[in-house]
Amino acid sequence: MDPTARTSTVNFGMDHALHGRMASKYDPEHEKSIIAWIKELIGVELQPGMAEVKNQLQNGQILVKLIKRIYEGTPNLSPQAAKFNIKVNESEAPFKKMENINNFLKAIEYYGVPKTGLFQTVDLYDGRNMAQVMNSLLQLGSECQRNGFNGMTIGPAPTENYKQ
């Protein structure tokens, strides 16, 4: 057997049940508002559907462009965020795609999304928990409201100040 061959992505047993439960939490209405938000902020139109969104966001480039636009449109970034250098890596190497996702996650944490609101890199890269990816983006939208972002925002209005 070729050691570089990828294993099948078909889930069996417990994995199948867990994937089904996570997929059932994926909200098409949240997806719709996130797609509109991304189009408004960076001009990229995503195709709807959990698998399509995963495939379009998987290399992390759109996410990095999104947070870069948010940082540019926020007048008073935290010192950590202001120092963070955001770069889009356009390489198609898997580790570079995951690096983009990790940089996005670091950037949104510096922006104010709590660690408990972050998805794991594999949640997006492998499509393990797209509902959590959507929740993280909604929380980012809430932080945009809290931080005075000068563009379109999404997500629930923040209820209290988050202190780092």
N, C-alpha and C positions, 0 to 999 in steps of 0.2 A: 504494500500500500504506500502511496506517495505521502511522505510526512508533511508536505506543504499543502496537501488537499484540505479544504475546509470541511468540517463536519456538517451534517444536515442541521437545519434550523427547525426541524419538526420537533415539537415538544410531546413528551409522553408522560403518562402517570401524573405525579405531583406537579411537575413543571407545566404540564398542559392545564391543570386546574388553576395554578397560580397565574399563569399568563391570561387565562380567561377572566379571572377576577379582576386583574389589573386593567385589562382591556375594557371591561364593563364600566370602569370609572372614568373612561375617556369621554369628555363632554363635547359634542359637536358644536354647541353654542359657544363654548370657550374657544374652541378652535377657530370658529368664524370671526370672533372679535380679534383674536391674535393675528390671523391672516390679514385682516383689514389694517391692524396696527402696523404690522411689518411693511405692508404696501405703502401706507401713509408716510412712514418714517424713512424708509430706505429705497422705496420704489420697486421692490421685488414682490411679484405676485405668486404666492404659493398655491399649489393645487390642493383642494380639500381631501380629507380622508386620512385616517391615522397612518397607514403605510406610506402614503404619498408625502405627508408632512415629515415623517421620519426620514425618508430618503432625501428630501430636499434640505433638511437641517443637519443631516448626519456628518457632513464634513466640517461643520462649525463655522463656516465662512459667513453665512447670513447672520448668525448669532453675534459674531464679533463685529460685523458692520452695524448691527442694531445697537449694541452697547456703546460702540464708538460714537454713534449719532446721539445717543442719550447723554453721554458724558459731555459732548460738545454743546448740547442744549441745556445743560444744568449749570446755573450761574455759581452756585456755591458747593463745589464738590468737597467731600471729606478730604483731609490731607492724604490719606492712604489712596483714595481714588485719584486724586490729582497727580500723584507720583506714578501711578500705574501706567505703563506704556502698552497700549493696545495695538497689536499688529495682526493683520489677517495673513495666515500662511496659506498659500494657494497650491501647495504640493498635494498630490493625491496619495501619498504614502499614508497608510493607516495611522501610524503614530503621530503624524502631523495633523491629521483630522482630529484625533483625540486631544492633541495639544491645543487646537483652536477651542474645543469644547471646554477644556480645563481653564483656559484663559478667560473665556466668557464667564464661567462659574466664579472664578476669583474676582473678576471685575464686578459682577452683580453683588457679591458678598461685600466688597468694598463700598458699593453704592448703598448698601443698607439691607439687602435681603438676608434674613437670618440663616445660619447654617441649616437649621431644621427645615427651611423652605427650599433648599437646593436639591436638584436631582443629582444622581450619580452619572458619571460619564457614560457608563454602559447602559443606563436607562434610555439614553438617546442613541448612542452608537449601535447598540445591538437591538434597540427597540423594546427593551424589557419592561419599561414603565413610562409610556408616553403620557399617561395622565399626570404623572409627577412633573414631566417636562412642561406641560401646559400650565400646571399650578405654579411652577417657578416663574414662568413668563408673566402670569397674572400678578404674582407678588412683586415682580420687577415693575409692572405697571402701577401698582399701588405706591411703591417707593418713588416712582417718578412724580406722583401727585404730592407726596410728602416733601420731596426735594426741590419743588418748584420748577420742574422740567418745562421748557417753553414750547412743547409740542403736544400732539395728541397723547392721551393716556388711556389706559384700560385698567380693569380690575376694580375691586372694591375700594372705597375711600378708606384711607388709613384711619384707625380709631384712636391711636395713641402714638406718641413719639417714641421711636426706637433709638435707644442709646447704645453705642458700641463701647 
